Amino acid sequence: MGAYSFLDVQAALEGPGGSFQLGSGSGNAEEGIVIEPAGDKNIMTVGADGSVMHSLRGDKSGTVTVTLLRTSPVNAQLQNLYNYQTGSSQNHGRNTIAIRNAQSGDAVTCTQVAFAKMPSNPYAVDGGKLAWTFHAGQISTVLGSGTPEII
């Protein structure tokens, strides 16, 4: 059995108007980076007599959420990129996010990535966090034996 540390997580975003790091060293909040599939891979249909049919869906889309401390300089980079990419459909949805953990061999590549929305922007007693949400058209995941190189 091994050990895990977010310190081993490298992540990068690349697209029209910018390319920068999102992983360890970027001012990530405790929530770090979360990849979530958009829907179920299987749809189960139960017939009137109790027979079951499974339907395999080809959907590989999902959501990537990167949560940063308010003081992270990456927030300004993401805001500038958001402003640039949402200004024209020519630049929208053309990002790639790659996440690697060299220690475990995990490799996640997200393509056809677009900003889903601006993060909530709290001004309160505590500095808070900004959660940047992206929609990914394709998410490819290898756990434990992927390549550690990052884009």
BAFI-3210 file (N, C-alpha, C; in Angstrom, 3 decimals, decimal comma, padded with zeros to 6 digits):
// residues 151
n [1|2|3|4|5|6|7|8|9|10|11|12|13|14|15|16|17|18|19|20|21|22|23|24|25|26|27|28|29|30|31|32|33|34|35|36|37|38|39|40|41|42|43|44|45|46|47|48|49|50|51|52|53|54|55|56|57|58|59|60|61|62|63|64|65|66|67|68|69|70|71|72|73|74|75|76|77|78|79|80|81|82|83|84|85|86|87|88|89|90|91|92|93|94|95|96|97|98|99|100|101|102|103|104|105|106|107|108|109|110|111|112|113|114|115|116|117|118|119|120|121|122|123|124|125|126|127|128|129|130|131|132|133|134|135|136|137|138|139|140|141|142|143|144|145|146|147|148|149|150|151]
n.u [000,836|000,522|001,344|-000,328|-000,162|-001,144|000,851|002,201|000,682|000,379|-000,929|-002,284|-003,556|-004,310|-004,916|-006,606|-005,225|-003,858|-001,734|-001,094|-000,187|-002,190|-002,082|-000,392|001,230|-000,066|-001,680|-003,863|-006,977|-008,174|-009,975|-008,900|-008,621|-011,341|-012,739|-015,583|-017,812|-020,313|-022,654|-024,323|-022,692|-024,049|-027,365|-030,068|-032,788|-035,830|-038,018|-041,592|-041,962|-039,891|-037,493|-034,183|-032,443|-029,357|-027,891|-025,121|-023,608|-022,010|-021,015|-018,475|-018,145|-017,842|-017,330|-014,910|-013,572|-011,717|-010,470|-009,400|-007,429|-008,395|-006,229|-004,588|-002,512|-003,306|-006,012|-006,350|-005,167|-006,933|-009,294|-008,650|-008,301|-010,854|-012,359|-011,247|-011,773|-014,566|-015,396|-015,664|-016,970|-015,093|-012,899|-013,872|-014,357|-012,095|-010,034|-007,528|-007,155|-004,796|-004,003|-001,751|-000,255|002,718|003,727|001,747|001,045|-001,269|-003,243|-005,039|-006,776|-008,401|-010,353|-011,689|-012,573|-014,415|-015,018|-017,424|-018,823|-018,504|-016,758|-018,351|-017,982|-017,033|-016,968|-015,929|-015,525|-013,450|-010,881|-011,606|-012,511|-012,207|-014,031|-013,449|-015,220|-015,344|-016,543|-016,048|-015,683|-014,605|-013,252|-010,484|-009,270|-006,701|-005,882|-003,248|-001,342|-000,621|001,104|003,490|004,057|003,360|001,364]
n.v [-001,169|002,238|005,756|008,953|012,265|015,587|017,176|015,835|016,102|017,238|019,648|021,153|023,742|024,368|026,425|028,561|031,699|031,258|029,397|027,554|026,458|024,394|022,690|021,374|023,891|026,007|027,449|026,041|025,243|023,261|021,525|021,041|019,590|018,404|015,838|014,995|012,702|013,390|011,932|008,755|005,762|003,600|002,689|001,252|-000,648|-001,882|-004,408|-005,151|-007,756|-008,089|-008,549|-007,481|-004,882|-003,645|-000,629|000,604|003,662|006,035|008,348|010,468|012,765|015,454|017,233|019,506|020,762|023,278|024,368|027,232|029,129|032,410|034,149|033,118|033,580|032,439|032,778|035,318|034,788|032,836|034,365|036,321|034,635|033,513|035,845|036,419|034,045|033,780|035,871|035,381|032,903|031,609|031,052|029,550|026,625|025,136|024,221|022,236|020,189|018,725|016,287|014,911|012,412|011,655|009,874|007,928|007,233|008,050|009,418|011,890|013,199|015,883|017,039|019,345|021,444|023,859|026,958|026,755|028,572|031,723|031,831|031,785|034,673|035,387|037,961|038,217|037,673|035,769|035,037|033,168|031,055|030,375|028,642|027,272|026,207|023,854|022,564|019,489|017,929|015,441|013,027|011,305|008,709|007,186|005,189|004,685|003,589|005,318|007,755|009,981|012,478|015,913|018,283]
n.w [000,000|-000,786|-000,418|-000,491|-001,737|-002,308|-003,132|-005,098|-007,321|-010,520|-012,685|-015,595|-017,677|-021,005|-023,751|-026,198|-025,830|-023,446|-021,137|-018,331|-014,961|-012,778|-010,672|-007,757|-005,924|-007,010|-005,393|-004,443|-002,864|-000,055|-001,282|-003,751|-006,915|-008,718|-010,614|-012,339|-013,738|-016,245|-016,459|-015,935|-017,005|-017,774|-018,641|-017,171|-018,079|-017,051|-017,847|-018,215|-017,331|-015,604|-016,827|-017,693|-019,340|-020,291|-021,282|-022,786|-022,592|-024,665|-023,660|-022,569|-021,225|-018,787|-015,667|-014,496|-011,604|-010,201|-007,272|-005,735|-003,387|-002,354|-002,555|-004,501|-007,329|-009,664|-009,984|-011,188|-013,654|-014,653|-014,725|-016,645|-018,863|-019,037|-019,666|-022,184|-023,679|-023,586|-025,028|-027,706|-029,866|-031,321|-029,714|-027,678|-025,690|-026,388|-024,824|-023,084|-020,296|-018,310|-015,941|-013,696|-011,635|-010,644|-008,772|-008,251|-010,797|-011,978|-014,607|-016,135|-018,796|-020,160|-022,741|-025,215|-023,590|-021,785|-020,093|-017,595|-016,029|-014,279|-011,154|-007,876|-005,912|-003,016|-000,532|002,551|006,142|006,292|003,884|001,901|-000,946|-004,459|-006,789|-009,777|-012,515|-015,098|-018,205|-019,737|-022,809|-023,432|-021,319|-020,364|-018,448|-016,593|-013,996|-011,864|-013,683|-015,642|-017,724|-016,342|-017,451|-018,084|-019,911]
ca.u [000,000|001,338|000,924|-000,822|000,006|-001,471|002,120|002,627|-000,285|000,661|-002,066|-002,079|-004,595|-003,758|-005,956|-006,441|-005,041|-003,084|-001,290|-000,503|-000,331|-003,350|-001,869|000,367|002,000|-000,904|-002,565|-005,095|-007,663|-008,232|-010,781|-008,025|-009,195|-012,321|-013,237|-016,837|-018,518|-021,585|-023,794|-024,053|-022,173|-025,036|-028,789|-030,722|-034,220|-036,473|-039,245|-042,804|-041,831|-038,704|-036,270|-033,336|-031,612|-028,353|-027,476|-023,845|-023,585|-020,699|-020,724|-017,215|-018,085|-017,900|-017,028|-013,659|-013,635|-010,436|-010,752|-008,191|-007,523|-008,603|-004,944|-003,825|-002,364|-003,938|-007,354|-006,255|-004,911|-008,182|-010,246|-008,248|-008,587|-012,326|-012,790|-010,805|-012,419|-016,022|-015,645|-015,910|-017,125|-013,882|-011,959|-014,617|-014,421|-010,915|-008,980|-007,160|-006,661|-004,104|-003,701|-000,870|000,380|003,872|003,949|000,763|000,878|-002,574|-003,212|-006,370|-006,707|-009,718|-010,292|-012,903|-012,910|-014,903|-015,452|-018,863|-019,335|-017,613|-016,933|-018,916|-016,889|-017,417|-016,176|-016,411|-014,528|-012,329|-010,557|-012,443|-012,007|-012,910|-014,143|-013,563|-015,868|-015,176|-017,198|-015,124|-016,374|-014,007|-012,356|-009,789|-008,656|-005,942|-005,470|-002,195|-000,299|-000,489|002,379|003,523|004,352|002,294|001,439]
ca.v [000,000|003,430|007,004|009,969|013,665|016,532|017,754|015,079|016,328|018,278|019,890|022,307|024,111|024,961|026,759|029,860|032,819|031,011|028,080|027,692|025,355|024,388|021,701|021,738|025,112|027,022|028,067|025,253|025,079|021,863|020,745|020,681|019,435|017,317|015,449|014,279|012,361|014,088|011,034|007,329|005,055|002,572|002,917|-000,030|-000,637|-003,089|-004,692|-005,460|-009,088|-008,116|-008,677|-006,300|-004,538|-002,625|000,149|001,268|004,994|006,470|009,646|010,597|014,158|015,664|018,527|019,648|021,912|023,637|025,299|027,972|030,141|033,740|034,819|032,469|034,383|031,727|033,349|036,398|034,159|032,216|035,431|036,886|033,635|033,472|037,035|036,270|032,927|033,951|037,016|034,923|031,450|031,084|030,625|028,866|025,163|024,575|023,994|020,905|020,132|017,457|016,097|013,760|012,137|010,837|008,832|006,846|006,913|008,508|010,345|012,292|014,200|016,426|017,820|020,084|022,030|025,241|027,509|026,570|029,831|032,429|031,310|032,663|035,535|035,892|038,914|037,945|037,744|034,965|035,269|032,301|030,265|030,496|027,344|027,430|025,018|023,656|021,420|018,770|017,065|014,107|012,800|010,022|008,484|005,974|005,231|003,803|003,150|006,283|008,432|011,142|013,743|016,911|019,108]
ca.w [000,000|-000,928|000,206|-001,419|-001,375|-003,368|-003,580|-006,272|-008,400|-011,503|-013,570|-016,462|-018,631|-022,218|-024,713|-026,840|-024,922|-022,237|-020,714|-017,006|-014,015|-011,895|-009,620|-006,569|-006,089|-007,653|-004,398|-004,377|-001,588|000,381|-002,231|-004,860|-008,258|-008,740|-011,931|-012,130|-014,974|-016,415|-016,280|-015,787|-018,183|-018,090|-018,393|-016,991|-018,336|-016,543|-018,569|-017,449|-016,727|-014,760|-017,634|-017,603|-020,481|-020,021|-022,447|-022,576|-023,184|-025,150|-023,048|-021,816|-020,792|-017,348|-015,087|-013,753|-010,703|-009,597|-006,182|-005,370|-002,347|-002,931|-002,772|-005,567|-008,543|-010,789|-010,168|-012,183|-014,959|-015,101|-015,050|-017,937|-019,888|-019,140|-020,416|-023,574|-024,369|-023,694|-025,893|-029,065|-029,981|-031,957|-028,676|-026,614|-025,710|-027,066|-023,832|-022,605|-018,925|-018,044|-014,525|-013,537|-010,353|-011,008|-007,770|-008,406|-012,206|-012,459|-015,728|-016,587|-019,855|-020,485|-023,974|-025,556|-022,287|-021,786|-018,812|-017,400|-015,483|-013,356|-009,796|-006,860|-005,466|-001,700|000,243|003,898|007,202|005,823|002,477|001,087|-002,069|-005,732|-007,461|-011,229|-013,067|-016,540|-018,847|-020,620|-023,766|-023,358|-020,192|-020,450|-017,143|-016,287|-012,599|-011,408|-014,612|-016,729|-017,889|-015,469|-018,132|-018,119|-021,124]
c.u [000,884|000,789|000,482|-000,499|-000,381|-000,207|002,645|001,736|000,148|-000,579|-001,785|-003,291|-003,900|-004,899|-005,693|-006,323|-004,240|-002,742|-000,613|-000,860|-001,572|-003,146|-001,098|001,257|001,214|-001,822|-003,890|-005,662|-007,684|-008,990|-009,978|-008,720|-010,116|-012,785|-014,485|-017,500|-019,871|-022,781|-023,354|-023,551|-023,193|-026,445|-029,426|-032,224|-034,794|-037,812|-040,395|-042,704|-040,588|-037,410|-035,497|-032,529|-030,643|-027,977|-026,216|-023,846|-022,157|-020,244|-019,431|-017,052|-018,138|-017,534|-015,697|-013,804|-012,273|-010,733|-009,444|-008,464|-007,687|-007,285|-004,099|-003,715|-003,007|-005,364|-007,344|-006,011|-006,188|-009,216|-009,923|-008,559|-010,088|-012,820|-012,436|-011,621|-013,933|-016,391|-015,973|-016,038|-015,910|-012,915|-012,596|-014,583|-013,233|-009,751|-008,709|-006,684|-006,050|-003,721|-002,879|-000,409|001,506|004,109|003,012|000,624|-000,483|-002,389|-004,642|-006,175|-008,130|-009,568|-011,658|-013,461|-013,309|-015,191|-016,962|-019,507|-018,238|-017,804|-017,711|-017,751|-017,243|-016,433|-016,722|-015,274|-013,268|-012,131|-011,353|-011,714|-012,820|-012,868|-014,430|-014,092|-015,738|-016,023|-016,207|-015,913|-015,899|-013,077|-011,800|-009,009|-007,933|-005,488|-004,367|-001,142|-000,125|000,887|002,389|003,772|003,126|002,465|002,125]
c.v [001,236|004,607|007,978|011,344|014,532|017,199|017,068|015,328|017,519|018,425|021,143|022,496|024,753|025,226|028,114|030,972|032,522|029,569|028,256|026,515|025,528|023,481|022,245|022,947|026,254|027,747|027,347|025,234|023,583|020,978|020,338|020,696|018,224|017,091|014,609|013,976|013,066|013,186|009,606|006,738|004,031|003,089|001,532|000,154|-001,970|-003,244|-005,043|-006,811|-009,212|-008,322|-007,361|-006,127|-003,443|-001,949|000,917|002,593|005,373|007,784|009,604|012,009|014,258|017,076|018,461|020,907|022,093|024,696|025,904|028,894|031,504|034,410|034,187|033,387|033,721|032,232|034,441|035,824|033,538|033,277|036,051|035,923|033,504|034,647|036,908|035,209|033,080|035,171|036,627|033,401|030,799|030,506|029,759|027,341|024,478|024,324|022,508|021,063|018,751|017,412|014,825|013,652|011,158|009,696|007,648|006,385|007,307|009,514|010,613|013,384|014,592|017,312|018,431|020,746|023,497|025,683|027,317|027,865|030,495|031,821|032,299|033,430|036,139|036,930|038,813|038,109|036,984|035,212|034,411|031,641|030,593|029,147|027,582|026,129|025,009|022,484|020,804|017,839|015,627|014,050|011,390|009,834|007,153|006,121|004,211|003,397|004,106|006,903|009,679|012,476|014,628|017,751|020,420]
c.w [000,000|-000,158|-000,882|-000,858|-002,566|-003,907|-004,837|-007,490|-009,254|-012,368|-014,378|-017,358|-019,809|-023,185|-025,327|-025,795|-023,676|-021,985|-019,360|-016,120|-013,141|-010,685|-008,446|-006,839|-006,701|-006,677|-004,292|-002,963|-001,238|-000,600|-003,457|-006,203|-008,232|-010,173|-011,704|-013,475|-015,030|-016,136|-016,088|-017,098|-018,673|-017,800|-018,302|-017,178|-017,875|-017,249|-017,640|-016,755|-015,844|-015,525|-017,591|-018,889|-020,033|-021,329|-022,102|-023,319|-023,574|-024,543|-022,233|-021,282|-019,274|-016,960|-014,358|-012,906|-010,040|-008,542|-005,684|-004,185|-003,007|-003,293|-003,875|-006,787|-009,770|-011,021|-011,228|-013,577|-015,513|-015,476|-016,401|-019,077|-020,120|-019,986|-021,894|-024,304|-024,506|-024,523|-027,323|-029,089|-030,645|-030,929|-027,593|-026,787|-026,347|-026,117|-023,629|-021,170|-018,730|-016,575|-014,404|-012,095|-010,633|-010,024|-007,957|-009,851|-012,749|-013,594|-016,187|-017,631|-020,231|-021,716|-024,257|-024,295|-022,448|-020,355|-018,715|-016,924|-014,672|-011,969|-008,923|-006,252|-004,106|-001,158|001,650|004,897|006,811|004,331|001,515|-000,071|-003,314|-006,429|-008,940|-011,807|-014,584|-016,995|-019,830|-021,514|-023,696|-022,155|-020,310|-019,145|-017,101|-014,844|-012,352|-012,391|-015,789|-016,764|-017,014|-016,158|-018,163|-019,377|-020,855]
res [m|g|a|y|s|f|l|d|v|q|a|a|l|e|g|p|g|g|s|f|q|l|g|s|g|s|g|n|a|e|e|g|i|v|i|e|p|a|g|d|k|n|i|m|t|v|g|a|d|g|s|v|m|h|s|l|r|g|d|k|s|g|t|v|t|v|t|l|l|r|t|s|p|v|n|a|q|l|q|n|l|y|n|y|q|t|g|s|s|q|n|h|g|r|n|t|i|a|i|r|n|a|q|s|g|d|a|v|t|c|t|q|v|a|f|a|k|m|p|s|n|p|y|a|v|d|g|g|k|l|a|w|t|f|h|a|g|q|i|s|t|v|l|g|s|g|t|p|e|i|i]
***
